[in-house]
Amino acid sequence: MITAILSLSVFAGCSSDKTASKADLTVWSFTDELQEPINVFKEKNGVTVDLTIIPIEDYPTRLRPVLESGKGAPDVFTGELAFIKDWVEQDYWEDLSQEPYNVQDWEEDYVPYVFDLGKDSEGKIKAVSWQTTPGGIFYRRSIANEVLGTDDPAKIGEMLSDMDGLFEVGEQLKSAGYRLFPDEGAVRWFAQGQDPQPWVNENNELVLTEGRINYFDYAKDLREKDLTAFAPEWSPAWFAAMDEPINYNAGWEEVKEDAADQTEVFAYALPTWGLHSVLKTNTKETVGDWAVTNGPNPYFWGGTWLGIYKGSDNKDLAWEFVQMMTHDEEFLTDWATETGDVLSYLPVTEKIKGDFSEPFLGGQNNYTFFLDEAQNINPGIVTRYDQQIDGFFGSMVGEYVEGTKTKEEAIEEFYRLVKNAYPDIKTPE
């Protein structure tokens, strides 16, 4: 409480002498979501803040060398879920468990999995996050009413609560001329979530669960049963299908003359940020025609953690920014109500969650839905290897679906790829 009061007094008004003595702050991130908070911070503190945004695919390789050398390193930098467990184990971020930070005192105020993922294996807190990113199934209300007889998120969620139900709904949609998902990749969250375990266990063994193996079959079934629109994730067609009918080629043996047909996509599997950064930015005609509900199991995707570079000469100002972004109730209340970002900071979410009504989702309170889903997330399934192993696995599932490899060949190749990248990980012979 004392820390919060002191920080609020700093933000309420800084003397010209104090702000004049502060050095400029440098921040690196893989997303532009910090730009508006930085504008607020600059106005409150009378300082210059330089934000460098690097595409996520280049971010680790661009950032790691400057952190290791200390030359040109930022004062504050962010980490993403895909590599957070690797980076907290490195000697890059300041230990926020020590004086003067004492961030361990904040723990009860956060969604548990979010706070836990910022800790290293010794329990030191290296990074914190203001947001939680559970996922759901965003679906078109008009299509649901037409085909399923209701657009109620609770009732649609019951229909999609297991894999059999998911495929049954897919068949109903296909009969009416629609497609369940844009592509087969959407089902990965639910196939792998049947038996959630880390990719690498405590014995350093690769874990290929039954749920992960089932992903091969579920993806293949979606393709062979023609339940998707054949629009690969992040492709132009994938985005276009959010707002209009798209042409698709089902790969039939007896191909029509134009080799294509038109369909509309019913649903997308996306996390919290998918609403604001994906759906809203790619729709005009379908605004207000969406809702969100559960799939067969909870999942989470992405998220942004931030911390202070251990070698920074500007730690005091960096700490002020981290506090504002993750622990300032006034700022976070304004941020959440203006942007709809689902916070991990419970003192604010408890106050505001009952008042949300999202026009894009037909007035639905998606905030309470996502907060409930967040409570079911297990951070223990996240490992430092996930980014690369997920890539290997997804590519092998893709080759099986396309018919270039049998399932057995794809799994054997997956083992080989993991072994080549991480020789110390034990893979099945």
C-alpha positions, 0 to 999 in steps of 0.5 A: 500500500505504501508503495502504491501511495508513493507511486501515485504521489509521483504520478500526481505531479513531479517537480521540475527539478526532479523531472529535469534530472531524469535520463530518457527511458528506452523501451523495446517491444515486439508490439505497439501496445505500449505506445499509448501507455508511454504517451501517458507516462511521458505526460505525467513525468515530463520525460522522453521515452523512446519505443523501439518495435521489432517484429516478433519473428526477429525480436529474440535474435535482435534483442539478445545480442544487445542484452549480452553485450550491454551496448545499446540495450534498452532500460525496459524490454518485453517478453512474450509467452513463447519465450518467457520461460527461457528469458527469465532464466537468463541474466537479462532482467533485474530481480524484482524480488529484491529491494527496492522493488519487493514485487513478491508482495504483489502476488495475491493481486494477480491472476496466478498463472500470469504472475508465476510465468514471470518467475525463474526456477529459483522463484525470483521475479524477473518480469510482470504483466498487466494482462491475461490472455485466455482464449475462446471461440469467437463465432458469428451470431447470425450463422448460429441463429440460422443453423443452430437455432440460438446465438446464446454463448452459454448454449453454443458453448455446451454444443462445443464442450467436447470434440464430438460436439465440435465436429457435429456442429461442423457437419451441421454448418457444412450442410447449410453451406458454412464452414466451422473454422478457417483452417485446421490449425484452430483445433490444436488448442483443443486437441492438445488441451485434452491432456495438458502437459509440458513438452519437456518433463522434469526428466528432460524427456519429450512428452508426446501426449495422447492429446497431441497425437490426436491433433494429427487425426482431428486436423486430418478429419477436418480436412477430409470432411471439408469442415474448414475454408482452407484459409491458412492462419494469418493468410489474406483469406484467413483475414478476409473470411472474418467479414465476407464470403471467400473462395476456397478450394476443397481439393476434391478429386472431381474439381469443379471447372473454376476449382473454387466455391464460396463459403462463410466461416463460422468461428475463429479460435482466438485469445483476448487480444484477438478481439481487439487486434485481429477481429476488430481491425479486419471487419466492417460488415460483421461488426456486432454479429460476433460472440465468444464462448468456450471450446472443449477446454480452456487455453491461452495464447500469447501475452506480454511481460515486461521487466528492467534490464539488469545493466540499465543505468536508469533503473529508477525511471524504468521502475516507475514505468513498470509500476504504472503499467502493472500496478497503478490502479488509476492508470489500469482502470482507465486503460481497461475501460478504454481498450477492453484489454483483460487485466491480470491485476485483480483489484481493478478487474473486481471493480470493473468486470460487471460493467463491460458490454462489448458492442462488437460482440452484440453487447456481451460481457466478454470480460467476465468470460475471459476472467473465468477461463483464466482461473483454469490455466496451468502455467506448469505446461509452459517450458523454455522450448515451446516456441521451437518445438511448437513450430516443429510439431505444427509443420509435421501435422501440416505435412500429414494433413497435406498427405506428404507424410504418413502419421508415423513418418511425421512423428519420426521426423518430429523426433528428429527435428527436436533431437537436432535442435536440443540434443540433451532432450530425450526422445523415443528411439 
